[in-house]
């Protein structure tokens, strides 16, 4: 009976040591990735979009009439024609 308790205690102790070891490895890896990410700068010298454009520009919204790239999908000729037919 005494040997069985030592076997159970040894198994539990082994599992606890493995769990703590894996936890330490995981925390160290995530910390290392975070440090590397913060130290590395992109090709333009900025870590994030907010750092690149500044906080004021980051929070500014575009007005509805601002151009949206090569095509404004809300003002296509088909939709303008349909709106003109609908209003007349």
C-alpha positions, 0 to 999 in steps of 0.5 A: 500500500505504501508503494502505491501512494508513492507511485501516485504522488510521483505521477502527480508531481511529474504532471505538475512539473510538466505543466509548470514547465510548459507554462513557463515556455509558453509565457517566455515565447509570447513575451519574446514575440511581443518584444521582437514585434515592438522592436521591429519597425516596418519599411516606413519606420512605423509599428502601426497605422496609428503611429504612422498617421497620428492619433488625430488622423486615425480618429477622423472619419471621411465625409460621404462625398470623399472619393473611395478609390478608382470606383465609387460603387454607389455612383455607378452609371447604372445606379444613377440611371435607375435613380433618375428614372425613379425620381422622374 
